[in-house]
Amino acid sequence: MDARNFDELAGRVEGVGQALLYLTAELEMAGIIDGPRLAQAWRTAQRPNVLPVLETARRTLLELAHALDEARKNRQALALR
């Protein structure tokens, strides 16, 4: 894979991740899903670490959980203003 193809793939994965977080936050604010519970499920998702790509997937889930929690904290802080 050359650098251009890697950049294209990385950009697409980032876009999907951002879309997932936006959708999750919207569903949480609408009371349709339990955001903290989902974030906890992402944190505790166990993947056998036999392949490096699975470790990357686990780390990505942790990053998504953190981003969801931070977005919630920011919304709560704005609501208090």
GROMACS elastic network, one bead per residue, 0.5 to 0.9 nm:
[ bonds ]
;  ai    aj funct       b0    kb
    1     4     6  0.81427   500
    1     5     6  0.60630   500
    1     6     6  0.64021   500
    2     5     6  0.54471   500
    2     6     6  0.62289   500
    2     7     6  0.87029   500
    3     7     6  0.60313   500
    3     8     6  0.85276   500
    4     7     6  0.51494   500
    4     8     6  0.62036   500
    4     9     6  0.86875   500
    5     8     6  0.50388   500
    5     9     6  0.61888   500
    5    10     6  0.85534   500
    6     9     6  0.51131   500
    6    10     6  0.60187   500
    6    11     6  0.84757   500
    7    10     6  0.50547   500
    7    11     6  0.60105   500
    7    12     6  0.85491   500
    8    11     6  0.51927   500
    8    12     6  0.62551   500
    8    13     6  0.87208   500
    9    12     6  0.51526   500
    9    13     6  0.61918   500
    9    14     6  0.85753   500
   10    13     6  0.51722   500
   10    14     6  0.61100   500
   10    15     6  0.85617   500
   11    14     6  0.50999   500
   11    15     6  0.61044   500
   11    16     6  0.86687   500
   12    15     6  0.50336   500
   12    16     6  0.62467   500
   12    17     6  0.86152   500
   13    16     6  0.51707   500
   13    17     6  0.61862   500
   13    18     6  0.86864   500
   14    17     6  0.50302   500
   14    18     6  0.61829   500
   14    19     6  0.85806   500
   15    18     6  0.51626   500
   15    19     6  0.61426   500
   15    20     6  0.85832   500
   16    19     6  0.50461   500
   16    20     6  0.61130   500
   16    21     6  0.86813   500
   17    20     6  0.50914   500
   17    21     6  0.63064   500
   17    22     6  0.86745   500
   17    64     6  0.77062   500
   18    21     6  0.51457   500
   18    22     6  0.61324   500
   18    23     6  0.85680   500
   19    22     6  0.51011   500
   19    23     6  0.60690   500
   19    24     6  0.84211   500
   20    23     6  0.52296   500
   20    24     6  0.59787   500
   20    25     6  0.85293   500
   20    64     6  0.88817   500
   21    24     6  0.50350   500
   21    25     6  0.60395   500
   21    26     6  0.85438   500
   21    64     6  0.72863   500
   21    67     6  0.76885   500
   21    68     6  0.64790   500
   21    71     6  0.89179   500
   22    25     6  0.52210   500
   22    26     6  0.62202   500
   22    27     6  0.87004   500
   22    68     6  0.88918   500
   23    26     6  0.51185   500
   23    27     6  0.61922   500
   23    28     6  0.85255   500
   24    27     6  0.51746   500
   24    28     6  0.60664   500
   24    29     6  0.86175   500
   24    33     6  0.78686   500
   24    35     6  0.72721   500
   24    68     6  0.79133   500
   25    29     6  0.61047   500
   25    30     6  0.85525   500
   25    35     6  0.73796   500
   25    68     6  0.70870   500
   25    71     6  0.76360   500
   25    72     6  0.76759   500
   26    29     6  0.51820   500
   26    30     6  0.62007   500
   26    31     6  0.87030   500
   26    32     6  0.87911   500
   27    30     6  0.50670   500
   27    31     6  0.62912   500
   27    32     6  0.52434   500
   27    33     6  0.57654   500
   27    34     6  0.84855   500
   27    35     6  0.82568   500
   28    31     6  0.51048   500
   28    32     6  0.58505   500
   28    33     6  0.50236   500
   28    34     6  0.60217   500
   28    35     6  0.54507   500
   28    36     6  0.89364   500
   29    32     6  0.76463   500
   29    33     6  0.83094   500
   29    35     6  0.86844   500
   29    72     6  0.89885   500
   30    33     6  0.78728   500
   31    34     6  0.71733   500
   31    35     6  0.89840   500
   33    37     6  0.85573   500
   33    38     6  0.79710   500
   34    37     6  0.54250   500
   34    38     6  0.62780   500
   34    39     6  0.87784   500
   35    38     6  0.50525   500
   35    39     6  0.61140   500
   35    40     6  0.85489   500
   35    68     6  0.75312   500
   35    69     6  0.80235   500
   35    72     6  0.84786   500
   36    39     6  0.50907   500
   36    40     6  0.61543   500
   36    41     6  0.86189   500
   36    65     6  0.85226   500
   36    68     6  0.82151   500
   36    69     6  0.71104   500
   36    72     6  0.89151   500
   37    40     6  0.50526   500
   37    41     6  0.61890   500
   37    42     6  0.86877   500
   38    42     6  0.62577   500
   38    43     6  0.86498   500
   38    65     6  0.78231   500
   39    42     6  0.50595   500
   39    43     6  0.62583   500
   39    44     6  0.87785   500
   39    61     6  0.85258   500
   39    62     6  0.82244   500
   39    64     6  0.76119   500
   39    66     6  0.74772   500
   39    68     6  0.68412   500
   39    69     6  0.72253   500
   40    44     6  0.62327   500
   40    45     6  0.85699   500
   40    65     6  0.70559   500
   41    44     6  0.52191   500
   41    45     6  0.59936   500
   41    65     6  0.85116   500
   42    45     6  0.53405   500
   42    46     6  0.89339   500
   42    58     6  0.83524   500
   42    61     6  0.53486   500
   42    62     6  0.63781   500
   42    64     6  0.76873   500
   42    65     6  0.60410   500
   43    46     6  0.84445   500
   43    58     6  0.80792   500
   43    59     6  0.88899   500
   43    61     6  0.64282   500
   43    62     6  0.52093   500
   43    63     6  0.87295   500
   43    64     6  0.88000   500
   43    65     6  0.64282   500
   43    66     6  0.87351   500
   44    62     6  0.85421   500
   45    58     6  0.72944   500
   45    61     6  0.79390   500
   46    49     6  0.88711   500
   46    58     6  0.74990   500
   47    50     6  0.86821   500
   47    54     6  0.64688   500
   47    55     6  0.75051   500
   47    57     6  0.82953   500
   47    58     6  0.67356   500
   48    51     6  0.78142   500
   48    54     6  0.70550   500
   48    55     6  0.80482   500
   49    52     6  0.68833   500
   49    53     6  0.84366   500
   49    54     6  0.58791   500
   49    55     6  0.56371   500
   49    58     6  0.88292   500
   50    53     6  0.87350   500
   50    54     6  0.72870   500
   50    55     6  0.81721   500
   51    54     6  0.54544   500
   51    55     6  0.68686   500
   51    56     6  0.89956   500
   52    55     6  0.51512   500
   52    56     6  0.63473   500
   52    57     6  0.87460   500
   53    57     6  0.62355   500
   53    58     6  0.87337   500
   54    58     6  0.62196   500
   54    59     6  0.85760   500
   55    58     6  0.50597   500
   55    59     6  0.61787   500
   55    60     6  0.85475   500
   56    59     6  0.50775   500
   56    60     6  0.60944   500
   56    61     6  0.86926   500
   57    60     6  0.50199   500
   57    61     6  0.63065   500
   57    62     6  0.87472   500
   58    61     6  0.51989   500
   58    62     6  0.64125   500
   58    63     6  0.87766   500
   59    62     6  0.50685   500
   59    63     6  0.62599   500
   59    64     6  0.86973   500
   60    64     6  0.61489   500
   60    65     6  0.85855   500
   61    64     6  0.50439   500
   61    65     6  0.61505   500
   61    66     6  0.86041   500
   62    65     6  0.51172   500
   62    66     6  0.62250   500
   62    67     6  0.86386   500
   63    66     6  0.50947   500
   63    67     6  0.61259   500
   63    68     6  0.86103   500
   64    67     6  0.50379   500
   64    68     6  0.61155   500
   64    69     6  0.85917   500
   65    68     6  0.51674   500
   65    69     6  0.62385   500
   65    70     6  0.86453   500
   66    69     6  0.51251   500
   66    70     6  0.61226   500
   66    71     6  0.86005   500
   67    70     6  0.50675   500
   67    71     6  0.61140   500
   67    72     6  0.86181   500
   68    71     6  0.51679   500
   68    72     6  0.63124   500
   68    73     6  0.87705   500
   69    72     6  0.51217   500
   69    73     6  0.62969   500
   69    74     6  0.87136   500
   70    73     6  0.50307   500
   70    74     6  0.61714   500
   70    75     6  0.86372   500
   71    74     6  0.50895   500
   71    75     6  0.62154   500
   71    76     6  0.86174   500
   72    75     6  0.51253   500
   72    76     6  0.61494   500
   72    77     6  0.85796   500
   73    76     6  0.50875   500
   73    77     6  0.61051   500
   73    78     6  0.86187   500
   74    77     6  0.50757   500
   74    78     6  0.61931   500
   74    79     6  0.85934   500
   75    78     6  0.51329   500
   75    79     6  0.61513   500
   75    80     6  0.88158   500
   76    79     6  0.50395   500
   76    80     6  0.64627   500
   77    80     6  0.52941   500
   77    81     6  0.68269   500
   78    81     6  0.53865   500
